[in-house]
Amino acid sequence: MTDMAAEPNQLAAMPADQGIHMTDKAKRRLKARYAAERRFRLIGMAAILFSLAALAVLLFTILGNGFTAFRQTHVQLEIQFEPDQIAPVGTTDTAKLMQGNYGALITKSLQQRFPEASSRSNRRALEALMSAGAEVQLARMVADDPSLLGQTRKVWLPAHSNVDVFVKGQVDTTAAEADRRIKDNQLGWINALKATGDLELRFNTRFFTGADSREPELVGVWGGVVGSFYTLLVTLAVAFPLGIMAAIYLEEFAPKNRWTEIIEVNINNLAAVPSIVYGLLGLAVFIGFFGMPRSAPFVGGLVLALMSLPVIIIAARAALRAVPPSIRQAALGLGASPLQAVLHHVLPLAMPGILTGTIIAMAHALGETAPLLMIGMVAFIVDVPATPVDAATVLPVQIFMWADSAERGFVEKTSAAIIVLLVFLLLMNLAAILLRKKFERRW
Amino acid sequence: MRFDVNTKALLVAGMTAVAALAASDAALAQAARDQIRVVGSSTVYPFTTTVAERFSQTGSFKAPIVESTGTGGGMKLFCGGVGTQHPDMTNASRRITKSEFEQCAANGVKEIVEIKVGFDGLSVAMKKGGQKVNLKREEIWLALAAKVPVNGQLADNPYKTWKQINPSLPDWKIEVMGPPPTSGTRDSFVELVMDVGCKKFPEINAITDSKARSAACGKIREDGAFIEAGENDNLIVQRLASGQTGLMGVFGYSFLEENMDKLQGVLVDGVEADFETISSGKYPVSRPLFVYAKKAHIGVVPGIKEFMAEYVSDRSMGEGGYLEKKGLVAMPKAELQKVRSEVTGLVNLAM
């Protein structure tokens, strides 16, 4: 600009066919502008590549670490269900059957397999191969089918997590014996079991049906999945109707004055409030004032509903605003009341947008841990919750707690739980996209 | 008119929702609890949860719910009062303080049973393979304190390598990863290492004001030599294993024990951290762990007595018990006997 203004004489002296855009200076400027655009594109592409690479690294590590958790080391043992150790043949009382000395059955079976391990320390080392859950599994088997008493069966039982990470090569198998959790004698037994096909990696059903445990080989995500389900159910049941009603009123009926403006600003602000604040609010109001139980998905759902309410209201208002005014005017012109116009014509047309916003808010709520910390949902809970008021955790909390555990076996379980969470998030986002594609209307 | 019906329906729906909410509150608040609730320290959490799981597998009770709230937060909840809305037990990585005890009593929690669980060692560890080093606590203090004596005056910590502190130590850069100030582990580290180490220096002992002295002892340098690594000890383990030789970390002994194939402990005052040295008290950086139970809840919430009995039983706390496999350092036999008889006899804690 400045140099053009500074050289008016030169411009006038130029031949007619060249013009202002053909001077050397203009050509240089043009070149610089194209270069700037190319640079901008390159930077943009680099930004996308960078985020893609970050995502790829994340997925790669998680999948790499987590996939092994879907298979678990099991050992096949020939178990004699001796009535001496459990209960007399014919007993059907479950409580009595559960109390049998199943550990002794496992030890005996192992010793029959490896008679050379007779000393006290060797026997301990032999017992250490098996998970504590093996006894419980046998007890459940007998409780379910008391006719097993006195019989002999071949049973696949879970191995201890130390054996599992060793077999999967997740610990340094070449370290000196003193630094290994699996000693040389145990290594010999593992190899012997492997050779006869009695030790193998089997599909880890427990991971999908069980709840939390202190033993990495026994943990499952089902408790967290059910807890997340109940929590989101309550969140949806509270936040969805409230959010839609608030949005309809604000968008279609409320007068535009100072009060509604204040409310609008506040809703936008609330959407940006850190989630831990909602947890504190839930602790004070729901648990402190109303006396609701700690750790219950019901309370967690209410807290997350408060958290997702502003997001749903904003999404719903945007969707309602996107419906052309001509629809309303046509309805009103045909004699519909304002409420009829909204409920019969505007709301159905806005629904895909509202649902998309709601699903994204729900997906956000699914990944939330901070507010749940305050209301006691970060807890060790062994039982799968049966109702929304039973104590429960949610999936992300489960991940957080496993990541903090000392046992090596939890590393892969943490990643596997992240995979499960990602699958759920992916499904929810996919549902949002499908809804939008299927019902979207363009005017 | 349609319009009216819809408004009414909406109103009714709204009212019903509010009423249902209020009703469920009342129902929830009154429901008796059939599960024990435990809160408190994250250090004791792995042990209490293990006992809780075993307890539910064998007994006829539901598994206790264990929350990890930190020792202080747990005490606050525990001492909140008597009644099923308050927890029955709390985990603590230190003994209950006098003021907490009085706070408890003021809220009606007068009878408390103390269960000493065992010990937790704080280990200083580094990547396997380097030279085995022995650090005295005063050397650790010199390496990590914010201000150290230089020519008789307290000045900003000038030490960059361990060799500068003691010529017999290797020439490694001082880099120690440890927990943030919010962590109970950090409190223990300051109390057991820093506060003891600093007493060896006349310049510190010359400070007469006890508050200023403890600040001078416990303040950790912030120039990058001490790296706050967050609450997740696994993160420290991973960074040590992939880092350079000489990078050290401070965390609970169970994490060292679990990762012996990657890490090695640093000797503190010439003692290696292991089950024996921690249990006997030879290893200087160890602390006792406790669980406190509310006597008033026995008989109200089912299973408390049985849970405590399981906690102190031989198969959990004893030698070779399942807690030892989780990294708990058990008490010597005589002490265990004493604790067991006190707990099963429900002896009140007195302060």
Chai-1 contact restraints between the chains, C-beta under 6 A:
chainA,res_idxA,chainB,res_idxB,connection_type,confidence,min_distance_angstrom,max_distance_angstrom,comment,restraint_id
A,V136,B,Q57,contact,1.0,0.0,6.0,A-B,restraint_1
A,V171,B,D261,contact,1.0,0.0,6.0,A-B,restraint_2
A,D172,B,D261,contact,1.0,0.0,6.0,A-B,restraint_3
A,A175,B,D261,contact,1.0,0.0,6.0,A-B,restraint_4
A,D179,B,M260,contact,1.0,0.0,6.0,A-B,restraint_5
A,D179,B,D261,contact,1.0,0.0,6.0,A-B,restraint_6
A,S213,B,E53,contact,1.0,0.0,6.0,A-B,restraint_7
A,R214,B,T49,contact,1.0,0.0,6.0,A-B,restraint_8
A,R214,B,T50,contact,1.0,0.0,6.0,A-B,restraint_9
A,R214,B,E53,contact,1.0,0.0,6.0,A-B,restraint_10
A,F290,B,D25,contact,1.0,0.0,6.0,A-B,restraint_11
A,G291,B,A29,contact,1.0,0.0,6.0,A-B,restraint_12
A,M292,B,L28,contact,1.0,0.0,6.0,A-B,restraint_13
A,P293,B,L28,contact,1.0,0.0,6.0,A-B,restraint_14
A,S337,B,F3,contact,1.0,0.0,6.0,A-B,restraint_15
A,L339,B,F3,contact,1.0,0.0,6.0,A-B,restraint_16
A,L339,B,N6,contact,1.0,0.0,6.0,A-B,restraint_17
A,Q340,B,F3,contact,1.0,0.0,6.0,A-B,restraint_18
A,G376,B,E67,contact,1.0,0.0,6.0,A-B,restraint_19
A,A379,B,I65,contact,1.0,0.0,6.0,A-B,restraint_20
A,A379,B,E67,contact,1.0,0.0,6.0,A-B,restraint_21
A,F380,B,T49,contact,1.0,0.0,6.0,A-B,restraint_22
A,F380,B,V66,contact,1.0,0.0,6.0,A-B,restraint_23
A,I381,B,I65,contact,1.0,0.0,6.0,A-B,restraint_24
A,V382,B,E53,contact,1.0,0.0,6.0,A-B,restraint_25
A,V382,B,S56,contact,1.0,0.0,6.0,A-B,restraint_26
A,V382,B,A63,contact,1.0,0.0,6.0,A-B,restraint_27
A,V389,B,L28,contact,1.0,0.0,6.0,A-B,restraint_28
A,A391,B,I65,contact,1.0,0.0,6.0,A-B,restraint_29
A,D404,B,N232,contact,1.0,0.0,6.0,A-B,restraint_30
A,A406,B,S254,contact,1.0,0.0,6.0,A-B,restraint_31
A,A406,B,F255,contact,1.0,0.0,6.0,A-B,restraint_32
A,A406,B,E258,contact,1.0,0.0,6.0,A-B,restraint_33
A,R408,B,E258,contact,1.0,0.0,6.0,A-B,restraint_34
